[in-house]
Amino acid sequence: MTTTAYTPRPITPDALAQLRDVDDAGRPCVPYVDPEGGDPLRCCLRAVEPGERVALVSYAPLRRWAAESGARPGAYDEQGPVFIHADPCEGPARERDGYPYSRAGALRTVRRYNAEGRIVGGRLLEIPAEETKGFDAAFDEAFADPEVVLVHVRAVEYGCFHFEVRRDV
């Protein structure tokens, strides 16, 4: 088991309950059974297994964080597609190996936000062979800036939100 230096955060249960009704773009949730699996679930931070009931919804992670923190991200608020279980799940496994959706050679953006919800930097990460060390180094670099309170990880290919990491307080 590879332990991570930072905690990847899934979509919260309260947000999931709302998204299972109406997503952040105002569209109703449309569940379906995925015959193939493989897509990344943001509720439990693992891949869909064939035959699971899921939904593809629009999610605005910065908007949701701002609502709980009082930040005002303005134009930095964005939404995009994420896969979730169509019904409540147990969330991420307590013990996990490495960071979710991590495979050597994949490209990720690591976006840094300040307490107001403004982007204060970011970087492109090509996940190295030692995947966990690569993410840990990217997060170390991000949180070395005292202004950074939140980091979002997104896929480069589709721009999908994968997970967030917050500064320990």
N, C-alpha and C positions, 0 to 999 in steps of 0.2 A: 504494500500500500504506500502510495506517495502522498505525503501530507503537504497541504498548501499553506503558504504564509498568510494568505488573505482568504476571506470567506466569500465565495460567489453567492449572490443573493438571487433567489427566484422571485417571480411575481408574487406579491403577498396574497394570502387567502381572501382578504376583503376585496382586493382588486379583481381577483379571479372570479369571485361571486358576481361582481358587476359585469365583467366581460362575458360571462356565460349567459347573460341576459342581453345586454347591448354593449357593443364594443366602443372604443374611444373615438370612432368615426361616426357613431350614432346608428350603426347597422345592427340588426338582430343577429345573434349567434346562430350559426347553422351547423350543427354537429353532423359528423359522418363517420363511418367505419373505414379506417385506413387499411386496405388489403396488403400493402407492401411494408409499411413502417419505415423507420430510418430518419424521419424528420426530427429536429430538436424541440423537445417540450420545454417551455419556460416555467411551467408549474412545478416540475420535479427535477429539472435539469438533467434529463436523460433522453435518449432517442425513443421515438414511438416504436412500439412492438407491433408486428402484423396483427390485424384484427382488433386493435384498440379503437375506442370511440373518442374522437378528437374534434377540434374545431380550429379553424384558421381565423384569427380575429385581428383587428387593428388595435395596437397598444401604444400609448404615449408615456413612456417611462419617466421622462423628465417632468412632465405635467403632473403625474401622480406623486413623485417625490416632492415637487414644489408645493402641492396641496398639503402635505404633512409637515413640511419644513418652513413654509412661509416665503420661500424664494419666489422670484419673479423672472423666469427665464426668457420672457418675451419671444423674440424670433427664433431662439434656440430650441423652443418646444417643437418636437417632431413626433410623428407617429408612423408606425409601420407594422407589417404582418408578423405575427407570432403564432406558433402552435401551442395549444393547451389541451389538457384532457377536457372532454365535454362535461364530465361529472367530477365532483371533488375527488382529489387523490390525496395520498399521504405526504406529498411534498418530497423534497430531496432526501436521499438516504442519509442517515446520520454520519455514517462513515463512507467516504467516497475516495476514489483514487484520482488525484489530480483535479484539474479544472474541467468544466463541462465543454463539450464540443471541441475538444482539443485534439488536433492531429497534425503531426509534423508536416510542414510545408504549406499549411492553410494560412491565409492572410486575414488579419483582424485589425480593426481600428480600435485604438484605446484612447477614448476621449475623456478629457479632464474638465471638471466643472467646479466653480467656486460656490460659496454659500448663497449667492444670488441666482445661481442656475445658469451662469454665463460660461461658455467654453473658454478655458484659459490655456488650452494646449491639447496636444494629442500626438499620437504617433501611429505609424503603420508597424504592425508586428507580424513578421513571418515566423510562425511557430517553429522553433528549432526541434531537433531530435529529442532533447531533454525538455519536453513540453512544460512541465511544472516550473522548472528553473527559468524558462523564458518568460512565462507570465509573471512569476514572482519578481523578476528583474524589471519588467515593465511597470508593475505596480509600485515597486520601490522607487523607481524614477519619478512616477507621477506624484506620490505622496511626499517626496523630498521637497516639493514646493508646498509651503505651509498654507497657501491659498486654496489648494485642491482639497475638496471634501468628498467628492463623488467621482467615480470612474465608470464609464459604460464601455462594454466590449460589444462590438458589432462585426458581423461578417462583411467582408469587402464585396463579395460577389453579389449579394442581394440587399445589403444594407440593413439586414435584420438585426434587431437587438438580441443579444445572447444572454447577458447577465450584467449585474452591476456589483461593484465593490465600494464600500464606504470607508472613510477614515475612521479608525478606532477612536472613540472618545472616552 
